[in-house]
Amino acid sequence: MGDLEKATRRAQEFRQREREILDAALALFLEEGEDRVTVEMIADRVGIGKGTIYKHFETKNEIYLLLMIRYEEELADIFQRIQESDDKERLAREYFRFRISEPKRYMLFDRLEHKVIKDHAVPELVDKLHRIRAANFEHLQDIVKLRIEEGSLEDVNPIYHICAAWALAHGAVGLMESPFYQRLIEDKDDFLDFLIDIGIRMGNKGQRGR
């Protein structure tokens, strides 16, 4: 095996190990809560030494941010797969499903963002997160503008529609994680579909009675 091939293999193994660490960290954060999870716990879950974690990540804040970046990149992939020529309603439906189908993950990343901003942590990764999110936001704006032009949505500032969608998604995940409402809602999948249908209809032209 040549030196170049060895270097390539080492780089691939390094990236694979990084993915394993991030996957383990996410699972532990969801199971235990991020404040209770230690670097040792993450290392044990992956089956490596604590020192290996620090070869990949300097702090837990770096792990937090990389998980949040990966989350926003997943949304960007959805936008990429559903081209603008496709059904605009389908894109809106997939957006809602992405945001609210995993309420624990949504709420985790909402908490983590407050933590890293408060700590002024890893500013270059915060900038990357915000760039990806800004690109996703711009894509949403383009879709909303097209639906306004075709007469599907109320002709208001596109920001209104996007913020209304965010408010519904944010409220939905809080409700779905509420112990009280969890006892009331027996069929969680059916309720999720119902929420998504509301999100799709929300802001439709003529609903404001004007």
C-alpha positions, 0 to 999 in steps of 0.5 A: 500500500502506497503512502497516498493510499495509506493517508487516504485510508487514515483520513477516511477512518478519521471521518468515520470515527468523527461520525461515530462520536457525533452519533453517540453524543446525540444519542446520549444527549437525547437519552440523558440530557446534555448536561449529564453527559460527559466526554467519558460517557461518549467515549464509552458508547463509541468504545474508544479512549477519552483522549481519542475524543479530544483528537476530534473535538476540543470541547462539548460546545464544538460537538453541540455545534457540529450536531446543529450544523448537521441538522440544518444540512439535513434540511438543506438536503431536503430542499435540494432533493425537492426541486422548485419545479416540484409541488410547492405544497410537498416542500412545505409538507416535508419542511413541517415533517422535518421540524416536528417529527422528532420533537426531542431532537428539535428541543435539544438543538433549541437548548444547545443554541442558547448555550453556545451563544451564551458561552460565545463558543467556537465562533467560526462554527456559529458563523457556519451554522448561521450561513447554512440557516440563512441559505435555508431561510432564503430558499423558504422565502423563494418558495413562499414568494412563488406560492404568493404569486400563484395565488395560493398564499395571502399576499403579505410579507413572506417573513410572516408566513415563515415565522408563522410556520416556525411558531407552529412547529415550535409550539407543536414540539413543545406540545408533543413533549408535554406529559399532559398532552401525551396522555391525551393523544393516543395516535401520535402519528395521526396527530402529526399528520393533522398538524402538518395539514394545518401547517400546509393550509395556514396562510392560504389566501382568503383565510383572513376574511379580507 
